[in-house]
Amino acid sequence: MNPGALLPLAVAVLCTLPFALAQVIPSVDRVLTRLSIHAFGDYVDEFRSEHPQRQAALRAAHAPASYREYGARSFVYALLGGFVGSVTGVYLIWAVLTGLSIDAATLRSSLPDLLAPLSAIAAVGNATPATLLGLLLVSGLTLGVVFGGITYWLRWWYPGYVASRRARAIEASLPSTVAFCYALSRSGMEFTEAIRIVARNGDAYGQAAAEFDVAVTNMDAFGMDVTAALQLMGRRTASDQFREFTENLVSVLQSGHSLSEFLERQYHDYQEEAESQQESILNMLATLAEAYVTVLVAGPLFLITILVVIGFSVGDTVDSLRAVIYVILPFGNLAFVVYLSTVTDSINPGRSNQPSEGALGPGSRATLPDGGSVVTGASALGDGHVDPVDGSLSPTRHRLAIYERLRWVRGVLASPFRTLLDRPDRLLWVTLPLAAVIVLLLIPRALEAGITAIEDALVVLALVVMGSYAVVYERHRYRISAIERAVPDLLDRLSSVNEAGMSVIASVDRVRQSDLGVLDDELDRVWADVRWGADLQTSLWRFEHRVRTRAVSRMVTLLTEAMNASGDLATVLRIASRQASADLRLDRERKQVMTEYMVVVYVSFLVFIFIIAVLSAYLLPSLPTESVTEATGQQLDGPIAALGTTDTDVYMTLFYHATVIQGATSGFVAGQLASGDLRSGAKHATLMTFIAFVLFTLVL
């Protein structure tokens, strides 16, 4: 092979290097942005008026780039995609032809005379520079144009996709956000201050808080009044429902009508809308569950059965079986999971219950190892610690900033088990690399004896990875669910005690003596902080940091802000209690209905594995083999002859792989149907895969 033939491939890889570095090095990203704008910025501006939808999508997606910058970089990415696609396409085709043992002469004989020069692609490794250049030019005019066009289209499709996801998240969090604003308005707080509080609590109120943050930024940075800021926010939002709410809100503010009455009406309307939307989504999930059983369980099972019968009676169908088992089963289930996630996101958005790690953002609260509360980010640096020329931090402040970014690493090393229970996904940081190392160690054995020699080890490895994650995640989810079930009761009791005339602190003391389940110990710690001299607000902040759930974050935010506005919290707490109870009721109804769909998936998997077991236990052993033919001394003719040469071990291996793949994929589908979260499918996937493994290793 001529080493110079790989030069174009090396150049293509080097061209992608700056774009990869731009993802982690800001200075490289700035250089690429400036070069892109210098090359294509004027062209993008020239046709700006012809693409208003693209500008609206960028604003709705909250893209951190202007239209000029994003469009210029899209052209650069398209050129890169076209060049890399044309070069790698040539080498991929050459690799496929080499793997299939198709040489240039064979390819030339099968091509028309007009396309005969393209047969040189089968000999790229030994091609002359002129031949290689010709192939690259042809590839650039074909594959390059296709890859470049796809890249450019994807760049402009992505903002619309992000905007649609944001719209669903906004509409899902809107009822709780309106309830929060309604509760604060009843406490006597000004509406501008209420939306500032919502904007500061993105962890609790999701994308709706991000929309209000746009209005707050326009008021603070550009001096807009509240109505103008809300109008601009409404025009640029991704959600039609939120846009309608904003328009009605602006009308109320301009007319001088009662804001509390308006928010109360909106609160009840959105509750009814949430119930109606959940009902329609559950009906859709019922249809999807039936479609899944029909298309991805019964369909492949029917194909497998038919192909096995045809293979035994007519001819070899092993390749077709492999296509069904290794292509249709996994990729069909993957496509279904992706589509199902777009549906379940509407009823289960923003499942992250923890604040961001490391830096929490400018001016946000962080908790010290002793439980103390500090302010992180830019507000913690104060004035006089930044160089006025280049804006760099002083050495001490620079070290402090590094400490803030790496503080979470110290927390992980100090208490790894608590970290895993708080964030189960981190377990995969350990188990997946270990599993990859073990697989690499097993590869030499597979090359010597075939993949069947290590298939049991691979299944056991997958069971360990999925099973360990399932245990940690289910423990985490049980804790979150128990806390969220206790929050409405806590709010209701605090409201009742406060209505009786007790102060907020006395109400907390009285309520902590009652039975609140998992919150009993946490409330005792809150009271211990108060007795040791901490104010109630700081104690609640520490409580929020320890528990780390969205429901508790909303409750603490409402309590602390309402205490600053008014000492009478009974009405505010009652509103929050009703909202939390409504959310809990919807969640309970949703889980009850979705559990039925999970049972459907289990039944379909058991039917699948039963049919495969019958084929393996009764059909395969009853077929005549070569030993039977030799013993009788008779030569069979016609279709019966095919039975005598059937390799039952191949079919048993295919059946084994089919049940394992179907078990793993059906498990994750069952989890997503049952809870709306793919991660909860780990336990179902582990159980179904274990059933398939035991059936084929111990029973059959």
Secondary structure by P-SEA (a helix, b strand, c coil): cccccaaaaaaaaaaaaaaaaaaccaaaaaaaaaaaaaccaaaaaaaccccaaaaaaaaaacccccaaaaaaaaaaaaaaaaaaaaaaaaaaaaaaaaaacccaaaaaaaccccccccccccccccccaaaaaaaaaaaaacaaaaaaaaaaaaaaaaaaaaaaaaaaaaaaaaaaaaaaaaaaaaacccaaaaaaaaaaccccccaaaaaaaaaaaaaacccccaaaaaaaaaaccccaaaaaaaaaaaaaaaacccaaaaaaaaaaaaaaaaaaaaaaaaaaaaaaaaaaaaccaaaaaaaaaaaaaaaaccccaaaaaaaaaccaaaaaaaaaaaaaaaaacccccccccccccccccccbbbbcccbbbbbcccccccccccccccccccaaaaaaaaaaaaaaaaaaaacaaaaaaaccccccccaaaaaaaaaaaaaaaaaaccccccaaaaaaaaaaaaaaaaaaaaaaaaaaaaaaaaaaaaaaaaaaaaaacccaaaaaaaaaacccccaaaaaaaaaaaaaacccaaaaaaaaaaaaccaaaaaaaaaaaaaaaccccaaaaaaaaaaaaaaaaaaaaaaaaaaaaaaaaaaaaaaaaaaaaaaaacccccccccaaaaaaaccccccaaaaaaaccaaaaaaaaaaaaaaaaaaaaaaaaaaaccccccaaaaaaaaaaaaaaaacccc
